[in-house]
Amino acid sequence: MTPITTFAERDVALFGLGGSGLATAKALKAGGARVLAWDDNPESVARAGEAGIETADLHGIDWAEMAALVLAPGVPLTHPAPHWSVGLAEGAGVEIIGDIELFCRERARIAPEAPFVAITGTNGKSTTTALVAHILAQAGRDVQMGGNIGTAILSLEPPSVDRIHVIELSSFQIDLTPSLAPSVGVLLNITPDHLDRHGTLEQYAAIKERLIRGADLAIVGIDDRPSREIAERRGDRLVRIHVPVHSPRDATLAGDALIARDAAIFDADDTRLADVSGIGSLRGAHNWQNAAVAVAVARALGISSEAIQAGLASFPGLPHRMEEVGRRGRVLFVNDSKATNADSTEKALTAFRDIHWILGGKAKDGGIFPLVPYFERIAHAYLIGAASDAFAATLEGAVPYTRCETLDVAVRAASEGAEASGAPEPVVLLSPACASYDQFRSFEHRGDRFRELLREVL
């Protein structure tokens, strides 16, 4: 735990009692704050009370006594409308912050030189966070990994000059962190996402930009227009990351760039820095970007080239993200359940051929139409869930498909189809391009069920 002493002997309101909210309440209490916590879910309130956290309906408290409202990142701050607790805090002139902000203030107070790597982006941030932490840990560093990747930041050990925090940040978390100033700030990419919570792409991009604005060193992927413009505004103390698609070099690159091509990573002078060819957990051009970012972060933190290469080679990958879960004969089975939108599924479709694609669930805006350019890679599609009708309409005449309704039926059908294929390495790929909530609790639940079903096949 990281006790938060910056609010010692002060009253703090807290709304949102999920995992990070509970961790935050405990950290504030451990640092001497007086916490009043609440949630719209009565079960969450009851769990907090059982954990020794004082709860009170924030409608009825004296807001003039509150030093801050600590808001869980899943609670709307601005769009589609501010949560009622936000309105009450703003009406009383009370600042609204999140758990990352508490960590930043504690770091500034007790260990301002402590290494802090903050990573964001629309896609790839979890893989990159895990890869950076893995390389550093394999090199013998004391690493604490958390944030949006799963472990609440205040559940980690406190900042120290001998300890590196590698933290994944969502736009929701950045929006609640006004003093964000990491040692190394990473922006991977920006594509439209969470616009229901941020209003416009421009506002979403502006929030992402705040992560690298205060960083000692910024590392920015420049292969999309919003990120490229952010890099141009940043100016100095910057490393650009480029994955060329058509030409081997981008004329806009400066000498501070790393270029990932042909599964190798080069500096702007064409010196090879690392090689990811043959590393199954780092397949595909999107993972070349992730690896190039990890190389840049590790180099900035003084890790040797040999240790970086060894860390890349031993990286196991993330569960549910292009996770190679088994083989049967020529057939490779891949769990990409974390692909909850078309942009994320695109990464998997570019990494494989002869794909027996399991997709569907609760569709996002745009459906799978953006994936039409990759349909020639798909041998057959197997549709599940609520999006089946819409996805069938997009696939019609371009990709053969089977309506399976449920995942168990799809796994059996895809396995049989792949095994009957004459391709040298057919791939059964679960990459739904959808949220999971029509049939599963989460994308993790969906991916775990895929693994369970494969035990009957492998």
C-alpha positions in Angstrom: 0.0 0.0 0.0 1.0 3.6 -0.5 -0.4 5.6 2.5 -1.6 9.0 1.4 -0.4 11.5 3.9 -1.1 14.7 1.9 -4.7 14.7 3.4 -3.7 13.8 6.9 -6.2 15.2 9.5 -8.5 16.4 6.7 -12.0 15.3 5.6 -12.2 13.7 2.2 -15.3 12.5 0.3 -14.9 9.5 -1.9 -17.4 8.2 -4.5 -17.0 4.8 -6.2 -16.3 1.7 -4.1 -15.0 -0.8 -6.7 -11.5 -2.2 -6.4 -9.6 1.0 -6.9 -12.1 2.9 -4.7 -11.6 0.5 -1.8 -7.8 0.7 -2.2 -8.0 4.5 -2.2 -10.1 4.7 0.9 -7.7 2.4 2.8 -4.7 4.4 1.6 -6.2 7.7 2.7 -7.1 6.2 6.1 -3.6 4.8 6.5 -2.2 8.3 5.9 -4.4 9.9 8.5 -7.3 11.3 6.4 -11.0 11.2 7.6 -12.8 9.5 4.7 -16.6 9.5 4.0 -17.2 7.0 1.1 -20.3 6.2 -0.9 -21.5 4.4 -4.0 -24.7 4.1 -5.9 -24.6 0.3 -5.5 -25.7 -0.7 -1.9 -23.7 -3.9 -2.1 -20.5 -1.9 -2.7 -21.4 0.3 0.3 -21.9 -2.7 2.5 -18.5 -4.2 1.4 -16.8 -1.0 2.3 -18.4 -0.9 5.7 -17.3 -4.5 6.4 -13.7 -3.4 5.5 -13.8 -0.7 8.2 -14.4 2.3 5.9 -16.9 4.9 7.1 -19.7 5.4 4.7 -22.3 8.1 4.3 -24.7 9.2 1.6 -22.8 12.2 0.1 -26.1 13.9 -0.6 -26.3 14.7 3.1 -22.8 15.7 4.1 -21.4 19.2 4.8 -19.4 19.8 1.6 -17.9 22.9 3.1 -15.9 20.6 5.4 -14.5 18.5 2.5 -10.9 19.0 1.3 -11.5 17.0 -1.9 -13.8 14.6 -3.7 -11.9 11.5 -4.8 -13.8 10.2 -7.8 -13.5 6.7 -9.2 -12.5 6.8 -12.9 -15.6 5.0 -14.1 -17.9 7.7 -12.8 -18.7 10.5 -15.3 -16.9 13.7 -14.7 -18.3 15.7 -17.6 -20.1 13.6 -20.3 -22.8 12.5 -21.0 -23.6 14.5 -17.8 -21.6 15.0 -14.6 -22.4 12.5 -11.8 -24.5 14.0 -9.0 -21.5 13.9 -6.6 -19.5 16.1 -9.1 -22.3 18.7 -9.1 -22.3 18.8 -5.3 -18.5 19.1 -5.1 -18.3 21.8 -7.7 -21.2 23.7 -6.1 -19.1 23.8 -2.9 -15.9 24.7 -4.6 -14.3 21.3 -3.7 -11.6 20.0 -5.9 -12.3 16.7 -7.8 -9.4 14.3 -8.2 -8.6 10.6 -8.6 -6.3 8.0 -7.1 -3.5 8.7 -9.6 -3.5 12.3 -8.5 -3.2 11.1 -4.9 -0.2 9.0 -5.9 1.4 11.9 -7.7 1.1 14.2 -4.7 2.5 11.6 -2.4 5.4 11.0 -4.8 6.1 14.8 -5.0 6.1 14.9 -1.2 8.2 11.9 -0.2 10.3 10.9 -3.3 10.1 13.5 -6.1 12.9 11.8 -8.0 11.3 8.3 -7.9 11.1 6.9 -11.5 7.5 7.0 -12.7 6.6 5.7 -16.2 3.0 6.6 -17.3 1.6 4.9 -20.4 -1.6 5.8 -22.3 -3.1 5.3 -25.8 -6.3 4.1 -27.3 -4.9 0.7 -28.1 -1.8 -1.3 -26.9 -1.4 0.4 -23.6 -1.8 -2.8 -21.5 0.6 -4.8 -23.6 3.1 -2.0 -23.5 2.8 -1.5 -19.8 3.3 -5.2 -19.2 6.2 -5.4 -21.6 8.0 -2.4 -20.0 7.5 -3.8 -16.5 8.7 -7.3 -17.7 11.9 -5.9 -19.3 12.8 -3.9 -16.2 12.0 -6.8 -13.8 14.1 -9.2 -15.9 16.9 -6.7 -15.7 16.8 -6.8 -11.9 15.0 -3.6 -11.2 12.3 -3.2 -8.4 9.2 -2.7 -10.5 5.6 -1.9 -9.4 3.0 -2.2 -12.2 -0.6 -1.1 -11.9 -3.2 1.5 -12.8 -5.7 0.7 -15.5 -4.0 -2.6 -16.2 -5.6 -4.1 -13.1 -3.9 -3.4 -9.8 -4.9 -0.1 -8.1 -2.0 2.3 -8.0 -2.4 2.8 -4.2 -2.2 -0.9 -3.6 1.4 -0.8 -4.8 4.5 -0.1 -2.7 5.2 3.6 -2.2 7.4 5.6 -4.6 11.2 5.4 -4.0 14.3 6.4 -5.9 15.2 2.7 -6.1 11.7 1.6 -7.3 10.1 2.1 -10.7 6.4 2.5 -11.0 5.0 1.5 -14.5 1.4 2.7 -14.7 -1.2 2.3 -17.4 -3.6 5.3 -17.5 -6.9 5.6 -19.2 -8.3 8.9 -20.4 -10.7 8.8 -17.4 -7.8 8.6 -15.0 -5.8 11.3 -16.7 -8.8 13.6 -16.5 -8.7 13.4 -12.7 -4.9 14.0 -12.4 -4.1 17.7 -12.8 -0.5 17.4 -11.4 0.5 14.4 -13.6 4.3 14.7 -14.2 5.9 11.3 -14.8 9.6 10.7 -15.4 8.6 9.1 -18.7 5.3 9.7 -20.4 4.2 7.5 -23.2 1.4 8.2 -25.8 1.0 5.2 -28.1 -1.8 6.3 -30.4 -5.2 8.1 -30.6 -8.3 6.8 -32.4 -11.9 7.6 -31.6 -12.9 6.0 -28.4 -14.9 6.9 -25.2 -16.5 9.8 -27.0 -19.6 9.3 -24.9 -17.4 10.3 -21.9 -15.4 13.1 -23.6 -17.7 14.6 -26.1 -15.4 15.0 -29.1 -12.2 13.4 -30.5 -10.5 16.8 -30.0 -11.3 16.8 -26.3 -10.3 13.1 -25.9 -6.9 13.9 -27.6 -6.4 16.9 -25.4 -6.8 14.8 -22.3 -4.3 12.2 -23.6 -1.9 15.0 -24.4 -1.9 16.1 -20.7 0.0 12.8 -19.8 3.1 13.8 -21.9 2.9 17.5 -21.4 4.4 17.4 -17.9 6.7 14.4 -18.5 10.5 14.8 -18.2 10.7 12.6 -21.3 7.9 12.0 -23.8 7.7 9.0 -26.1 5.0 9.4 -28.7 3.8 7.2 -31.6 3.4 9.4 -34.6 1.4 7.1 -37.0 -1.9 8.9 -36.5 -2.7 12.5 -37.0 -3.7 13.5 -33.4 -0.6 11.9 -31.9 1.7 13.4 -34.6 0.3 16.9 -33.9 0.9 16.3 -30.2 4.5 15.3 -30.8 5.0 18.5 -32.9 3.7 20.6 -30.1 5.9 18.8 -27.5 9.1 19.8 -29.2 12.1 18.7 -27.1 12.8 15.8 -24.7 10.9 13.6 -27.1 11.3 10.3 -28.8 9.0 9.6 -31.8 8.0 6.1 -32.6 7.2 5.2 -36.2 6.0 2.0 -37.8 6.2 2.5 -41.6 3.5 0.9 -43.6 4.4 1.8 -47.1 7.8 3.6 -47.1 10.8 2.6 -45.0 11.3 6.1 -43.7 9.1 9.0 -42.8 10.5 12.3 -44.0 9.1 14.1 -40.9 11.2 12.0 -38.6 14.0 13.7 -36.6 17.1 12.2 -35.1 15.2 11.5 -31.9 13.1 8.7 -33.5 12.9 5.0 -33.2 11.6 3.1 -36.3 10.1 -0.4 -36.2 10.0 -2.3 -39.4 10.4 -5.9 -40.5 10.2 -7.0 -36.9 13.3 -5.0 -36.0 13.8 -1.7 -34.2 16.2 0.9 -35.4 17.2 4.4 -34.4 17.1 7.3 -36.9 20.6 6.4 -38.1 19.5 2.9 -39.0 21.4 1.2 -36.1 19.5 -1.9 -35.1 18.5 -1.8 -31.5 16.4 -4.9 -31.0 14.7 -7.7 -32.9 11.3 -9.2 -32.2 11.1 -11.6 -35.1 10.0 -15.1 -33.9 8.6 -13.8 -30.6 5.0 -15.1 -30.7 3.8 -12.7 -28.0 4.9 -9.7 -30.2 3.4 -10.6 -33.6 2.2 -7.9 -35.9 3.1 -4.3 -36.7 1.1 -3.0 -33.7 3.3 -5.0 -31.4 6.4 -3.7 -33.2 5.2 -0.3 -32.0 4.7 -1.6 -28.5 8.2 -3.1 -28.5 9.8 0.1 -29.9 8.2 2.1 -27.1 9.4 -0.5 -24.5 12.9 -0.2 -26.0 12.8 3.6 -25.7 11.6 3.5 -22.1 14.2 0.9 -21.1 17.0 2.8 -22.7 15.9 6.0 -20.9 16.1 4.1 -17.6 19.6 2.8 -18.3 18.9 -0.8 -19.2 21.5 -2.4 -21.4 20.8 -3.5 -25.0 21.5 -7.2 -24.0 19.0 -7.0 -21.1 16.4 -5.3 -23.3 16.7 -8.1 -26.0 16.5 -10.8 -23.3 13.4 -9.2 -21.9 11.7 -8.9 -25.2 12.4 -12.6 -26.0 11.0 -13.8 -22.7 7.9 -11.7 -22.7 4.9 -14.1 -22.3 2.3 -11.6 -23.5 -1.0 -10.7 -21.9 -4.0 -12.9 -21.2 -6.8 -12.3 -23.7 -4.6 -10.2 -26.1 -3.5 -12.3 -29.1 -2.7 -15.0 -26.5 -1.6 -18.2 -28.2 -3.5 -20.7 -26.0 -2.8 -24.0 -27.8 -2.2 -26.0 -31.0 -3.7 -29.1 -32.5 -1.7 -30.3 -35.4 -1.4 -27.4 -37.8 -4.1 -25.3 -36.1 -3.2 -22.4 -33.8 -5.8 -21.2 -31.3 -5.6 -17.5 -30.3 -7.5 -15.8 -27.5 -8.0 -12.1 -28.4 -11.0 -11.5 -26.2 -9.7 -8.1 -25.2 -10.5 -6.9 -28.7 -13.7 -5.1 -27.9 -13.8 -2.9 -30.9 -12.9 -3.1 -34.6 -9.7 -1.1 -34.2 -8.4 -3.6 -31.7 -9.5 -6.6 -33.8 -7.7 -5.1 -36.8 -4.4 -5.7 -35.0 -5.1 -9.4 -34.9 -6.4 -9.7 -38.4 -3.1 -8.1 -39.7 -1.0 -10.6 -37.7 -2.5 -13.8 -39.1 -3.8 -15.4 -42.3 -6.1 -18.3 -43.0 -8.3 -17.1 -40.1 -11.3 -18.9 -38.7 -12.7 -15.9 -36.9 -15.1 -16.0 -33.9 -16.7 -12.6 -33.5 -19.7 -10.9 -32.0 -21.3 -9.7 -28.8 -22.5 -6.3 -28.0 -21.5 -4.2 -31.0 -19.7 -0.8 -30.9 -20.5 2.1 -33.2 -19.4 1.3 -36.7 -19.5 -2.4 -36.2 -16.9 -4.3 -38.3 -17.2 -2.2 -41.5 -13.7 -0.8 -40.9 -12.3 -4.3 -41.1 -13.5 -4.9 -44.7 -9.9 -4.4 -46.1 -8.8 -7.5 -44.1 -11.6 -9.8 -45.1 -9.3 -11.6 -47.6 -7.4 -13.0 -44.7 -10.5 -14.7 -43.3 -11.3 -18.3 -44.3 -14.6 -18.4 -42.4 -16.4 -16.3 -39.8 -18.4 -17.7 -36.8 -21.0 -15.3 -35.4 -22.1 -15.1 -31.8 -24.2 -12.8 -29.7 -26.4 -9.8 -30.3 -24.3 -8.4 -33.2 -24.9 -11.4 -35.4 -27.5 -9.8 -37.7 -25.5 -6.7 -38.3 -22.2 -8.5 -38.8 -23.8 -11.0 -41.1 -24.9 -8.1 -43.3 -21.3 -6.7 -43.5 -19.8 -10.2 -44.3 -22.5 -11.1 -46.8 -20.9 -11.9 -50.2 -17.4 -11.3 -48.9 -16.7 -13.9 -46.3 -18.4 -17.2 -45.7 -20.0 -17.2 -42.3 -21.9 -19.4 -39.9 -24.4 -18.2 -37.3 -23.4 -20.0 -34.0 -25.2 -17.8 -31.4 -23.0 -19.1 -28.5 -19.3 -19.4 -28.0 -19.4 -23.2 -27.4 -21.0 -23.8 -30.8 -18.6 -21.4 -32.5 -15.5 -23.1 -31.0 -16.5 -26.5 -32.2 -17.4 -25.3 -35.6 -14.3 -23.2 -36.0 -12.1 -26.0 -34.8 -13.6 -28.4 -37.3 -13.3 -25.8 -40.1 -9.7 -25.1 -39.4 -8.8 -28.7 -39.2 -10.4 -29.4 -42.6 -8.5 -26.5 -44.1 -5.6 -27.1 -46.4 -3.7 -24.1 -45.1 -0.2 -24.6 -43.6 -1.2 -22.8 -40.3 -4.9 -22.1 -40.0 -5.8 -20.0 -37.0 -8.9 -20.2 -34.8 -9.1 -16.6 -33.6 -11.5 -15.3 -30.9 -11.3 -11.6 -31.6 -14.9 -10.4 -31.1 -14.7 -6.7 -32.1 -17.5 -6.3 -29.5 -18.2 -5.7 -25.8 -18.9 -8.9 -23.9 -21.9 -7.8 -21.9 -24.6 -9.6 -23.9 -23.5 -13.1 -22.8 -20.5 -12.6 -20.4 -19.6 -10.5 -17.4 -16.4 -9.1 -19.0 -13.9 -9.8 -21.8 -11.9 -11.8 -19.2 -14.9 -14.0 -18.5 -15.3 -14.5 -22.3 -11.6 -15.4 -22.8 -11.6 -17.7 -19.9 -14.6 -19.5 -21.3 -12.8 -19.8 -24.6 -9.9 -21.5 -22.8 -12.2 -23.9 -21.0 -13.9 -24.9 -24.3 -10.5 -25.5 -25.9 -9.7 -28.2 -23.3 -12.4 -30.3 -25.0 -10.8 -29.7 -28.4 -7.0 -29.9 -27.7 
